[in-house]
Amino acid sequence: QYSTVQYSTVQQTLFLTCAYICTICYVYSKSPVLTLPFAFANSILFAVTALLFRKTKDTSSLLVLVLGLVGVCYFIACPFAPDEEAHFLRAFEISLGRLFSKPLSSGAFGDTLPTAVQSCWISSATIDWTDTAEITFTNTAMYAFVNYIPQAAGIFIAQFFTNRVIAIHYAGKLANFLTAFALCAFALKKAPFGKKTLFVIMLFPMHLQEMVSTAPDALVNSLSFAFIAFIFYLAYQKETVTKWDIMAIGGMLWIIALCKIVYLGAFLLVYIIPRKKLNNRTVYMLRVFVPLIAISLNLLSLKISSRILAISKFHDTNANEQMKFILTNPILYARIVITTIIKRTPFFGASCIGALLESLDLPVPLFICTLFLLAVSYAAFHDRINCQLSFILKKKDTALLFLCFLSGFSLILTSEYIGWTRPHAEIIDGVQGRYFIPLLPCLILPLLYIPLFGKEKQQVRVKEPYLVIVLLALNVLTLAHVCLFHEEALSKTLDGLMKHIKM
């Protein structure tokens, strides 16, 4: 039996109008100066959203279009991300065909690049290939070149048209955003269940900020979503798995393994695909060849980054001493991990959603993060009651998902303890909530589809536009705080624009 609940266009319009008025009133209470331009931009955003509700019938397409719309707003409004300049320098280096950074005369890692690339936010800065210098970016030199392929491609193409550094920088950001958006759209289209939950995670301010930056998190996060969704599509929806499917899985997994060492546990998810869907050749490809290549690439990346860590020292850290401590004092290290989890879990959750944006110096009010958390719960509830009985996860699949999350969580803490924590510290430093974004589906989806109270015999299909409107409003409020953070610069821009119009 199905219970279908549909909401009229009038109800949607009223709710959208209320959300619009609330956001404008909130901005006016914070800054009357920015209220008028913000109201104009907000009107366009909400009007386009209302049009999407009327014209888009497919749920997946609606979610994809709204994600793209909000992503464009972040691309316009959010100039910074953590270590934005260092990521741009690494991407610029790779665009020149230099895949590996080198040790400089100072002992740090980086490359010899045009001096102007250090001024990626100065509009007048132009590239002069006769004026070069040794530029240090050790923290991003450790990342494998695959992290920066989209950004490097955008930077490479832009140099045919301009030598302005800021334009080249934004070309790299744009290429990164388009790649991440395409992968997220693929995930929303292919996921047989959990679409709304994935959608809410994708609309976290922290994830959106990373999407529109030159940071490698954009590729890692979106590729992880696409990988998980494709695994579930093959395991629970597609009848036969072909060799091309295996090649696609291998390609995604190998890139993830190279991008971030801590996400190696993703190879466990290939065992979710049932044996009966594989023939004798593809079963060995999927369950032996693909994981072995992923582990080998991961170890190769670990060797390179460990070499850089051994030569360079971050904040008086000592990687060799930290690794020796873990091996010789496992009980003490376990105590440090538990202490870190107890003391830092609220920070991990809030910063994963987006409590601190830009260079981690832009605070977002706690009530916005709390509402995002409630939105995840709301989406999870509707994803559960909308699921088909065949989509209830098997015990083995649930265990693999949780194991993937635990392995990633443990590796994140351990990597930060080795690379960013001072010896003998009682708590692990350097861990940020954004590192856990790729792991969230592995944590949340099993909770949705475990038959907690036995098999649910009645299914309810709900057509629910309100979740999209609430998420849109929350992101508008977040963007308002970004604009308020840059209020002085925006005021100067608006004054200049008004003078130009009067002339």
Disulfide bonds with the S-S distance in Angstrom:
none
